[in-house]
Amino acid sequence: MALTKVTSGGLTDDSIVNADINSSAAIALSKLATDPSNASNLASGTVPAARLSGLGKVIQIIYNSSIPGSAVTTTSTSFVDTGLECTITPTSADNKILLVAAFGDRTITSGGELATTFYVDDTTNLGNGSYGWSFYQGAGSSYYGALTMVQVHAPASTSSIDYSVYFKSDNGAKTATAYAANTGVTMLAMEIDGTAE
């Protein structure tokens, strides 16, 4: 019997069902009226959160930003609290905490040395015991400038954690200023997904 070619005109609209299509047809997306994988074709809320997980996703952001009315200074040669802090509770022990602290201005008296660092729960120094996470030395005249610290911490915990900025003067005869009066200070604590899919 001779083969019969079926043209589009020979098919009744809505007569082809899913079972009529070969499972190995591998129909190209270009043959479809719309690409179902295109983000613009996805209805809001249709992709489960689990499908969006993966390394590097930001889970939450805690921040503290203010303009102090008075300077924070010290002549202590041991690290002391600047008062700038963020408290965050990780959702998973596998996640990391990205810390960022920025001071609008800080000074070192001529000949002085300023060390700045992050502390965890006011007990654990995340930086070097002597030089902290950031260290500057003033020479010849007082030093003025902006300071930004960035660090990643892996607390391996889901308990509330308090991160604070500490500083000290390495020369007790000299005054170190963490930030001057009426200058902006900001600290961020960002939980980053550390769980691979």
KELO-74699 format. One record per residue: residue number from 1; x, y negated, z of N, C-alpha, C in turn. Coordinates in Angstrom, 3 decimals. Example, Ala and Ser with C-alpha at 12.3 -4.5 7.8 and 13.67 -1.06 7.14 Angstrom:
2
num / nu / nv / nw / cau / cav / caw / cu / cv / cw
1 / 13.190 / 5.690 / 7.800 / 12.300 / 4.500 / 7.800 / 13.200 / 3.300 / 7.800
2 / 12.850 / 2.250 / 7.080 / 13.670 / 1.060 / 7.140 / 12.900 / -0.030 / 7.870
END
This chain:
197
num / nu / nv / nw / cau / cav / caw / cu / cv / cw
1 / 0.842 / 1.184 / 0.000 / 0.000 / 0.000 / 0.000 / 0.882 / -1.240 / 0.000
2 / 0.536 / -2.150 / -0.834 / 1.331 / -3.366 / -0.956 / 1.234 / -4.196 / 0.322
3 / 2.355 / -4.859 / 0.644 / 2.386 / -5.720 / 1.825 / 1.517 / -6.945 / 1.607
4 / 0.871 / -7.340 / 2.649 / 0.026 / -8.526 / 2.584 / 0.653 / -9.620 / 3.423
5 / 0.882 / -10.748 / 2.821 / 1.433 / -11.884 / 3.566 / 0.295 / -12.684 / 4.168
6 / 0.421 / -12.911 / 5.459 / -0.602 / -13.688 / 6.156 / -0.099 / -15.112 / 6.309
7 / -0.816 / -16.037 / 5.767 / -0.434 / -17.441 / 5.861 / -1.184 / -18.083 / 7.039
8 / -0.795 / -19.289 / 7.354 / -1.439 / -20.000 / 8.452 / -2.937 / -20.122 / 8.231
9 / -3.318 / -20.319 / 6.947 / -4.740 / -20.464 / 6.656 / -5.519 / -19.191 / 6.883
10 / -4.803 / -18.050 / 6.912 / -5.487 / -16.772 / 7.102 / -5.670 / -16.405 / 8.553
11 / -5.188 / -17.269 / 9.483 / -5.310 / -17.004 / 10.912 / -6.374 / -17.889 / 11.521
12 / -7.203 / -17.267 / 12.326 / -8.223 / -18.045 / 13.030 / -7.559 / -18.792 / 14.186
13 / -7.877 / -20.052 / 14.334 / -7.316 / -20.825 / 15.438 / -7.568 / -20.140 / 16.770
14 / -6.545 / -20.167 / 17.639 / -6.621 / -19.591 / 18.986 / -6.788 / -18.076 / 18.984
15 / -6.373 / -17.422 / 17.890 / -6.540 / -15.967 / 17.831 / -5.276 / -15.203 / 18.255
16 / -4.091 / -15.861 / 18.201 / -2.838 / -15.212 / 18.589 / -2.677 / -15.307 / 20.101
17 / -2.474 / -14.160 / 20.723 / -2.283 / -14.132 / 22.174 / -0.835 / -13.784 / 22.490
18 / -0.445 / -13.931 / 23.733 / 0.933 / -13.707 / 24.154 / 1.429 / -12.310 / 23.789
19 / 0.554 / -11.308 / 23.934 / 0.943 / -9.917 / 23.676 / 1.283 / -9.683 / 22.202
20 / 0.815 / -10.539 / 21.306 / 1.076 / -10.383 / 19.870 / 2.484 / -10.818 / 19.487
21 / 3.173 / -11.529 / 20.400 / 4.515 / -12.029 / 20.094 / 5.560 / -11.062 / 20.616
22 / 6.491 / -10.679 / 19.755 / 7.552 / -9.744 / 20.128 / 8.353 / -10.293 / 21.304
23 / 8.612 / -9.430 / 22.286 / 9.320 / -9.877 / 23.489 / 10.753 / -10.306 / 23.194
24 / 11.296 / -9.886 / 22.055 / 12.665 / -10.275 / 21.689 / 12.688 / -11.356 / 20.606
25 / 11.571 / -12.033 / 20.432 / 11.480 / -13.030 / 19.366 / 12.445 / -14.191 / 19.578
26 / 12.731 / -14.524 / 20.821 / 13.656 / -15.623 / 21.142 / 13.315 / -16.883 / 20.348
27 / 12.109 / -17.331 / 20.493 / 11.639 / -18.510 / 19.760 / 12.424 / -19.741 / 20.202
28 / 12.942 / -20.471 / 19.260 / 13.753 / -21.654 / 19.555 / 12.887 / -22.761 / 20.135
29 / 13.473 / -23.522 / 21.060 / 12.745 / -24.634 / 21.663 / 12.308 / -25.648 / 20.615
30 / 13.094 / -25.746 / 19.520 / 12.760 / -26.708 / 18.465 / 11.438 / -26.367 / 17.791
31 / 10.960 / -25.114 / 17.959 / 9.694 / -24.707 / 17.351 / 8.497 / -25.086 / 18.221
32 / 8.786 / -25.519 / 19.459 / 7.713 / -25.876 / 20.366 / 7.398 / -27.363 / 20.259
33 / 6.163 / -27.699 / 20.507 / 5.751 / -29.101 / 20.408 / 6.452 / -29.941 / 21.472
34 / 6.645 / -29.354 / 22.642 / 7.366 / -30.051 / 23.714 / 8.359 / -29.093 / 24.355
35 / 9.475 / -29.633 / 24.819 / 10.507 / -28.837 / 25.487 / 10.136 / -28.740 / 26.962
36 / 9.747 / -27.549 / 27.450 / 9.313 / -27.419 / 28.847 / 10.424 / -27.682 / 29.850
37 / 11.685 / -27.644 / 29.401 / 12.798 / -27.866 / 30.328 / 13.174 / -29.340 / 30.443
38 / 12.580 / -30.176 / 29.586 / 12.881 / -31.605 / 29.640 / 12.239 / -32.215 / 30.880
39 / 13.039 / -32.972 / 31.639 / 12.557 / -33.535 / 32.905 / 11.301 / -34.379 / 32.723
40 / 11.192 / -35.056 / 31.563 / 10.029 / -35.920 / 31.345 / 8.748 / -35.116 / 31.172
41 / 8.865 / -33.807 / 30.919 / 7.692 / -32.967 / 30.728 / 7.318 / -32.195 / 31.991
42 / 8.071 / -32.422 / 33.079 / 7.789 / -31.728 / 34.332 / 6.907 / -32.598 / 35.211
43 / 5.836 / -32.040 / 35.667 / 4.947 / -32.769 / 36.560 / 5.626 / -32.946 / 37.910
44 / 5.375 / -34.042 / 38.565 / 5.969 / -34.314 / 39.866 / 5.632 / -33.204 / 40.856
45 / 6.667 / -32.720 / 41.545 / 6.462 / -31.701 / 42.568 / 6.412 / -30.281 / 42.049
46 / 6.683 / -30.057 / 40.744 / 6.583 / -28.704 / 40.198 / 7.856 / -27.892 / 40.373
47 / 9.000 / -28.561 / 40.669 / 10.256 / -27.832 / 40.867 / 10.472 / -27.629 / 42.359
48 / 10.520 / -26.388 / 42.832 / 10.700 / -26.139 / 44.263 / 12.021 / -26.726 / 44.752
49 / 12.046 / -27.190 / 45.994 / 13.256 / -27.770 / 46.566 / 14.414 / -26.786 / 46.538
50 / 14.091 / -25.493 / 46.664 / 15.155 / -24.477 / 46.679 / 15.937 / -24.455 / 45.374
51 / 15.273 / -24.819 / 44.261 / 15.949 / -24.819 / 42.972 / 16.858 / -26.025 / 42.816
52 / 16.701 / -27.020 / 43.682 / 17.520 / -28.224 / 43.608 / 18.712 / -28.175 / 44.541
53 / 18.788 / -27.128 / 45.365 / 19.872 / -27.049 / 46.337 / 21.183 / -26.738 / 45.642
54 / 22.268 / -27.030 / 46.333 / 23.589 / -26.775 / 45.773 / 24.600 / -27.705 / 46.394
55 / 25.851 / -27.382 / 46.198 / 26.925 / -28.159 / 46.797 / 26.856 / -29.626 / 46.394
56 / 26.979 / -30.496 / 47.356 / 27.076 / -31.921 / 47.070 / 25.795 / -32.707 / 47.192
57 / 24.652 / -32.047 / 47.365 / 23.392 / -32.784 / 47.474 / 23.332 / -33.511 / 48.818
58 / 22.881 / -34.762 / 48.798 / 22.750 / -35.524 / 50.030 / 21.444 / -35.128 / 50.725
59 / 21.550 / -34.649 / 51.954 / 20.385 / -34.201 / 52.712 / 19.747 / -35.364 / 53.467
60 / 20.566 / -36.164 / 54.136 / 20.047 / -37.303 / 54.897 / 21.149 / -38.339 / 55.087
61 / 20.737 / -39.572 / 55.314 / 21.676 / -40.671 / 55.542 / 21.248 / -41.423 / 56.799
62 / 22.178 / -41.574 / 57.727 / 21.969 / -42.376 / 58.926 / 22.934 / -43.551 / 58.845
63 / 22.452 / -44.748 / 59.130 / 23.361 / -45.889 / 59.041 / 23.133 / -46.873 / 60.174
64 / 24.163 / -47.641 / 60.441 / 24.117 / -48.678 / 61.464 / 24.810 / -49.902 / 60.883
65 / 24.082 / -50.983 / 60.764 / 24.632 / -52.194 / 60.158 / 24.198 / -53.403 / 60.969
66 / 25.157 / -54.296 / 61.255 / 24.820 / -55.470 / 62.052 / 25.848 / -56.576 / 61.838
67 / 25.566 / -57.729 / 62.398 / 26.512 / -58.846 / 62.388 / 26.714 / -59.253 / 63.849
68 / 27.717 / -58.710 / 64.519 / 27.937 / -58.987 / 65.944 / 28.181 / -60.470 / 66.197
69 / 27.668 / -60.949 / 67.317 / 27.844 / -62.356 / 67.658 / 29.166 / -62.655 / 68.331
70 / 29.877 / -61.604 / 68.723 / 31.172 / -61.817 / 69.374 / 32.187 / -60.803 / 68.864
71 / 33.465 / -61.159 / 68.942 / 34.540 / -60.293 / 68.466 / 34.732 / -59.107 / 69.406
72 / 35.238 / -58.023 / 68.866 / 35.584 / -56.842 / 69.660 / 37.099 / -56.711 / 69.647
73 / 37.730 / -56.944 / 70.780 / 39.194 / -56.959 / 70.859 / 39.695 / -56.018 / 71.941
74 / 40.989 / -55.685 / 71.876 / 41.596 / -54.867 / 72.913 / 43.112 / -55.046 / 72.903
75 / 43.717 / -54.839 / 74.067 / 45.177 / -54.730 / 74.178 / 45.536 / -53.335 / 74.662
76 / 44.507 / -52.447 / 74.740 / 44.724 / -51.083 / 75.211 / 45.567 / -50.297 / 74.215
77 / 46.489 / -49.497 / 74.729 / 47.294 / -48.625 / 73.867 / 46.665 / -47.239 / 73.745
78 / 45.483 / -47.066 / 74.315 / 44.687 / -45.845 / 74.142 / 43.439 / -46.214 / 73.354
79 / 42.922 / -45.288 / 72.593 / 41.744 / -45.574 / 71.774 / 40.539 / -45.925 / 72.647
80 / 39.846 / -47.003 / 72.281 / 38.633 / -47.429 / 72.978 / 37.511 / -47.610 / 71.961
81 / 36.277 / -47.513 / 72.439 / 35.089 / -47.576 / 71.585 / 34.838 / -49.009 / 71.105
82 / 34.564 / -49.164 / 69.798 / 34.229 / -50.488 / 69.255 / 32.751 / -50.804 / 69.428
83 / 31.936 / -49.771 / 69.717 / 30.493 / -49.956 / 69.806 / 29.762 / -49.635 / 68.520
84 / 30.511 / -49.368 / 67.457 / 29.901 / -49.013 / 66.169 / 29.766 / -47.501 / 66.103
85 / 28.535 / -46.999 / 65.948 / 28.320 / -45.557 / 65.971 / 27.087 / -45.159 / 65.170
86 / 27.020 / -43.852 / 64.848 / 25.862 / -43.248 / 64.189 / 25.637 / -41.872 / 64.808
87 / 24.378 / -41.539 / 65.038 / 24.031 / -40.218 / 65.568 / 23.227 / -39.468 / 64.518
88 / 23.652 / -38.245 / 64.222 / 23.003 / -37.458 / 63.166 / 22.863 / -36.011 / 63.627
89 / 21.800 / -35.358 / 63.204 / 21.573 / -33.947 / 63.525 / 21.581 / -33.142 / 62.226
90 / 22.632 / -32.383 / 61.945 / 22.707 / -31.600 / 60.704 / 21.582 / -30.576 / 60.619
91 / 21.105 / -30.333 / 59.411 / 20.038 / -29.347 / 59.203 / 20.590 / -27.943 / 59.005
92 / 21.889 / -27.830 / 58.736 / 22.528 / -26.529 / 58.546 / 23.964 / -26.593 / 59.044
93 / 24.419 / -25.512 / 59.668 / 25.795 / -25.456 / 60.160 / 26.800 / -25.380 / 59.020
94 / 26.330 / -25.099 / 57.803 / 27.222 / -25.025 / 56.642 / 27.482 / -26.391 / 56.016
95 / 26.697 / -27.388 / 56.404 / 26.804 / -28.691 / 55.758 / 27.940 / -29.545 / 56.323
96 / 28.338 / -30.540 / 55.533 / 29.408 / -31.462 / 55.917 / 28.799 / -32.838 / 56.225
97 / 29.547 / -33.642 / 56.978 / 29.133 / -35.011 / 57.274 / 30.160 / -35.958 / 56.662
98 / 29.703 / -36.799 / 55.743 / 30.554 / -37.815 / 55.130 / 30.410 / -39.099 / 55.934
99 / 31.525 / -39.578 / 56.482 / 31.527 / -40.773 / 57.321 / 32.144 / -41.950 / 56.580
100 / 31.495 / -43.095 / 56.672 / 32.019 / -44.321 / 56.080 / 31.842 / -45.446 / 57.094
101 / 32.906 / -46.190 / 57.343 / 32.823 / -47.360 / 58.224 / 33.517 / -48.523 / 57.530
102 / 32.882 / -49.690 / 57.554 / 33.456 / -50.865 / 56.908 / 33.297 / -52.073 / 57.818
103 / 34.393 / -52.783 / 58.026 / 34.379 / -54.000 / 58.840 / 34.589 / -55.179 / 57.910
104 / 33.798 / -56.212 / 58.111 / 33.953 / -57.397 / 57.285 / 35.290 / -58.082 / 57.517
105 / 35.831 / -57.952 / 58.734 / 37.095 / -58.616 / 59.030 / 37.706 / -57.994 / 60.278
106 / 39.014 / -57.852 / 60.314 / 39.691 / -57.436 / 61.519 / 41.094 / -58.025 / 61.506
107 / 41.665 / -58.250 / 62.683 / 42.931 / -58.956 / 62.784 / 43.917 / -58.231 / 63.665
108 / 45.191 / -58.546 / 63.443 / 46.262 / -58.051 / 64.285 / 47.134 / -59.239 / 64.642
109 / 47.356 / -59.458 / 65.936 / 48.251 / -60.524 / 66.362 / 49.654 / -60.251 / 65.838
110 / 50.385 / -61.285 / 65.496 / 51.733 / -61.145 / 64.961 / 52.571 / -60.165 / 65.778
111 / 53.133 / -59.183 / 65.091 / 53.960 / -58.181 / 65.754 / 53.169 / -57.040 / 66.352
112 / 51.852 / -57.092 / 66.254 / 51.014 / -56.037 / 66.819 / 50.727 / -54.935 / 65.807
113 / 50.163 / -53.854 / 66.317 / 49.808 / -52.715 / 65.471 / 48.392 / -52.263 / 65.828
114 / 47.586 / -52.068 / 64.809 / 46.182 / -51.695 / 64.997 / 45.924 / -50.319 / 64.404
115 / 45.409 / -49.414 / 65.225 / 45.032 / -48.077 / 64.765 / 43.527 / -47.926 / 64.934
116 / 42.876 / -47.356 / 63.926 / 41.418 / -47.175 / 63.954 / 41.095 / -45.739 / 63.560
117 / 40.052 / -45.164 / 64.167 / 39.727 / -43.769 / 63.881 / 38.264 / -43.478 / 64.188
118 / 37.802 / -42.287 / 63.788 / 36.469 / -41.801 / 64.140 / 36.581 / -40.849 / 65.332
119 / 35.627 / -40.941 / 66.245 / 35.535 / -40.000 / 67.360 / 34.217 / -39.252 / 67.270
120 / 34.232 / -37.972 / 67.690 / 33.025 / -37.150 / 67.749 / 32.603 / -37.034 / 69.211
121 / 31.373 / -37.446 / 69.501 / 30.814 / -37.375 / 70.860 / 31.739 / -37.987 / 71.906
122 / 32.466 / -39.014 / 71.513 / 33.353 / -39.761 / 72.416 / 34.468 / -38.907 / 73.025
123 / 34.739 / -37.752 / 72.423 / 35.764 / -36.871 / 72.996 / 36.837 / -36.437 / 71.997
124 / 36.453 / -36.225 / 70.738 / 37.375 / -35.660 / 69.749 / 37.775 / -36.690 / 68.703
125 / 39.067 / -36.971 / 68.621 / 39.611 / -37.905 / 67.630 / 39.777 / -37.169 / 66.308
126 / 39.111 / -37.636 / 65.253 / 39.212 / -36.986 / 63.951 / 40.473 / -37.388 / 63.187
127 / 41.207 / -38.347 / 63.735 / 42.430 / -38.797 / 63.086 / 43.666 / -38.351 / 63.846
128 / 44.782 / -38.963 / 63.521 / 46.040 / -38.686 / 64.199 / 45.995 / -39.223 / 65.628
129 / 46.601 / -38.520 / 66.563 / 46.564 / -38.932 / 67.950 / 47.203 / -40.275 / 68.203
130 / 48.191 / -40.645 / 67.396 / 48.882 / -41.923 / 67.581 / 48.407 / -42.999 / 66.616
131 / 48.183 / -42.605 / 65.374 / 47.894 / -43.596 / 64.335 / 46.438 / -43.606 / 63.881
132 / 45.623 / -42.713 / 64.431 / 44.213 / -42.671 / 64.052 / 44.021 / -42.254 / 62.605
133 / 42.983 / -42.826 / 61.979 / 42.704 / -42.549 / 60.572 / 43.185 / -43.689 / 59.681
134 / 43.369 / -44.865 / 60.288 / 43.849 / -46.035 / 59.561 / 44.778 / -46.818 / 60.480
135 / 45.929 / -47.235 / 59.945 / 46.930 / -47.895 / 60.782 / 47.521 / -49.086 / 60.041
136 / 47.561 / -50.246 / 60.723 / 48.141 / -51.451 / 60.130 / 49.085 / -52.111 / 61.126
137 / 50.078 / -52.771 / 60.595 / 51.052 / -53.472 / 61.434 / 51.179 / -54.917 / 60.966
138 / 51.103 / -55.858 / 61.912 / 51.266 / -57.262 / 61.587 / 52.724 / -57.666 / 61.720
139 / 53.224 / -58.395 / 60.775 / 54.632 / -58.808 / 60.806 / 54.737 / -60.263 / 60.372
140 / 55.465 / -61.071 / 61.154 / 55.693 / -62.461 / 60.776 / 54.576 / -63.379 / 61.200
141 / 53.338 / -62.992 / 60.951 / 52.187 / -63.794 / 61.342 / 50.999 / -62.864 / 61.523
142 / 49.937 / -63.390 / 62.075 / 48.740 / -62.572 / 62.270 / 48.227 / -62.055 / 60.928
143 / 47.696 / -60.850 / 60.947 / 47.197 / -60.211 / 59.729 / 45.678 / -60.177 / 59.771
144 / 45.061 / -60.594 / 58.683 / 43.610 / -60.588 / 58.576 / 43.224 / -59.756 / 57.350
145 / 42.134 / -59.034 / 57.458 / 41.721 / -58.285 / 56.283 / 40.513 / -57.415 / 56.551
146 / 40.018 / -56.786 / 55.491 / 38.868 / -55.884 / 55.602 / 39.363 / -54.457 / 55.761
147 / 38.550 / -53.650 / 56.396 / 38.925 / -52.258 / 56.633 / 37.765 / -51.347 / 56.264
148 / 38.073 / -50.306 / 55.498 / 37.085 / -49.278 / 55.186 / 37.694 / -47.918 / 55.472
149 / 36.985 / -47.102 / 56.229 / 37.435 / -45.734 / 56.504 / 36.410 / -44.762 / 55.926
150 / 36.906 / -43.700 / 55.299 / 36.042 / -42.651 / 54.747 / 36.617 / -41.306 / 55.169
151 / 35.780 / -40.445 / 55.700 / 36.251 / -39.137 / 56.155 / 35.122 / -38.122 / 56.055
152 / 35.492 / -36.857 / 55.827 / 34.520 / -35.764 / 55.782 / 34.764 / -34.858 / 56.988
153 / 33.700 / -34.572 / 57.714 / 33.808 / -33.716 / 58.888 / 32.898 / -32.503 / 58.723
154 / 33.375 / -31.330 / 59.139 / 32.586 / -30.094 / 59.084 / 32.277 / -29.664 / 60.520
155 / 31.146 / -30.117 / 61.078 / 30.863 / -29.837 / 62.484 / 30.465 / -28.398 / 62.782
156 / 30.011 / -27.660 / 61.759 / 29.564 / -26.268 / 61.947 / 28.545 / -26.190 / 63.077
157 / 27.574 / -27.087 / 63.048 / 26.591 / -27.173 / 64.126 / 25.296 / -27.784 / 63.610
158 / 24.201 / -27.474 / 64.304 / 22.923 / -28.115 / 64.018 / 22.463 / -28.944 / 65.223
159 / 23.386 / -29.209 / 66.129 / 23.086 / -30.052 / 67.292 / 23.334 / -31.521 / 66.952
160 / 22.718 / -32.396 / 67.694 / 22.908 / -33.829 / 67.498 / 24.377 / -34.195 / 67.739
161 / 24.941 / -34.996 / 66.823 / 26.349 / -35.393 / 66.909 / 26.440 / -36.910 / 66.869
162 / 27.241 / -37.457 / 67.765 / 27.455 / -38.901 / 67.798 / 28.839 / -39.210 / 67.252
163 / 28.880 / -39.980 / 66.173 / 30.150 / -40.410 / 65.585 / 30.366 / -41.882 / 65.929
164 / 31.561 / -42.205 / 66.407 / 31.874 / -43.581 / 66.805 / 33.199 / -44.026 / 66.211
165 / 33.339 / -45.342 / 66.051 / 34.602 / -45.918 / 65.601 / 35.372 / -46.393 / 66.837
166 / 36.599 / -45.920 / 66.956 / 37.485 / -46.309 / 68.057 / 38.700 / -47.046 / 67.486
167 / 39.342 / -47.845 / 68.331 / 40.553 / -48.536 / 67.893 / 41.470 / -48.779 / 69.085
168 / 42.704 / -49.171 / 68.803 / 43.656 / -49.476 / 69.868 / 44.762 / -50.368 / 69.335
169 / 45.487 / -50.984 / 70.253 / 46.687 / -51.753 / 69.918 / 47.888 / -50.897 / 70.287
170 / 48.816 / -50.712 / 69.350 / 50.004 / -49.918 / 69.670 / 51.051 / -50.738 / 70.407
171 / 50.759 / -52.011 / 70.603 / 51.634 / -52.885 / 71.370 / 50.757 / -53.597 / 72.393
172 / 50.821 / -53.151 / 73.652 / 49.924 / -53.662 / 74.675 / 50.033 / -55.154 / 74.912
173 / 51.125 / -55.762 / 74.459 / 51.289 / -57.206 / 74.628 / 50.588 / -57.973 / 73.522
174 / 50.072 / -57.270 / 72.533 / 49.419 / -57.908 / 71.384 / 47.944 / -57.541 / 71.342
175 / 47.142 / -58.447 / 70.848 / 45.692 / -58.217 / 70.781 / 45.288 / -57.707 / 69.406
176 / 44.509 / -56.632 / 69.392 / 43.950 / -56.094 / 68.154 / 42.460 / -56.399 / 68.129
177 / 41.965 / -56.849 / 66.990 / 40.543 / -57.159 / 66.832 / 39.929 / -56.205 / 65.822
178 / 38.963 / -55.400 / 66.272 / 38.318 / -54.453 / 65.354 / 37.504 / -55.205 / 64.320
179 / 36.695 / -56.167 / 64.786 / 35.987 / -57.041 / 63.861 / 35.692 / -58.362 / 64.560
180 / 35.752 / -59.416 / 63.784 / 35.580 / -60.756 / 64.322 / 34.099 / -61.091 / 64.479
181 / 33.833 / -62.161 / 65.203 / 32.454 / -62.589 / 65.402 / 31.816 / -63.021 / 64.087
182 / 30.535 / -62.740 / 63.966 / 29.731 / -63.184 / 62.819 / 30.194 / -62.609 / 61.486
183 / 30.800 / -61.427 / 61.512 / 31.158 / -60.726 / 60.275 / 30.438 / -59.381 / 60.257
184 / 30.011 / -58.958 / 59.081 / 29.220 / -57.737 / 58.960 / 30.010 / -56.473 / 59.236
185 / 29.376 / -55.523 / 59.909 / 29.960 / -54.200 / 60.144 / 28.918 / -53.159 / 59.760
186 / 29.374 / -52.075 / 59.150 / 28.462 / -51.023 / 58.703 / 29.100 / -49.665 / 58.912
187 / 28.263 / -48.704 / 59.320 / 28.721 / -47.321 / 59.415 / 27.639 / -46.417 / 58.851
188 / 28.065 / -45.426 / 58.067 / 27.155 / -44.446 / 57.482 / 27.582 / -43.047 / 57.891
189 / 26.587 / -42.186 / 58.136 / 26.831 / -40.754 / 58.340 / 25.895 / -40.032 / 57.384
190 / 26.460 / -39.339 / 56.399 / 25.657 / -38.672 / 55.371 / 25.851 / -37.163 / 55.440
191 / 24.744 / -36.441 / 55.559 / 24.831 / -34.977 / 55.563 / 24.857 / -34.493 / 54.116
192 / 25.895 / -33.711 / 53.792 / 26.090 / -33.212 / 52.427 / 25.901 / -31.696 / 52.422
193 / 25.104 / -31.212 / 51.467 / 24.843 / -29.776 / 51.356 / 26.148 / -29.035 / 51.107
194 / 26.473 / -28.097 / 51.988 / 27.699 / -27.315 / 51.829 / 27.397 / -25.852 / 51.540
195 / 26.141 / -25.542 / 51.202 / 25.734 / -24.166 / 50.951 / 25.646 / -23.898 / 49.453
196 / 26.383 / -22.915 / 48.973 / 26.319 / -22.549 / 47.556 / 25.036 / -21.767 / 47.322
197 / 24.517 / -21.865 / 46.122 / 23.282 / -21.129 / 45.783 / 23.551 / -19.637 / 45.784
END
